């Protein structure tokens, strides 16, 4: 769901570039549109040059919103990757034979994390 929101926010921020550039380059041309004049009159603007500040703020807000959603997406993807990695490592640890199991099966007893007489020492606690 966050990926779709991120894509939509990117689309809005990229789609806001051309209208923002149009306002910056020629606000009079935009002012000639009846819809823009009606909206501007409702807000209280009477000149084309007054459109620069609202256009700049709208473009900046769209860019900041897209960046925040992108950061949330990155954070959630990191959390998901960490959770999957933790689940895989816990499952691998759970399937690792202990010293008692390895005696008759030919597994080497000297491996990282091994303590004589104590089995394998968990480096990261896993909840099973």
Secondary structure, DSSP 4 states (H G I P E B T S, - for coil): -HHHHHHHHHHHHHHHHHHHHHHHH-HHHHHTSHHHHHHHHHHT--SGGGHHHHHHHHHHHHHHHHHHHHHHHHHHHHHHHHHHHHHHHHHHHHHS--HHHHTTTT--S--TTEETTTEEPPSS----
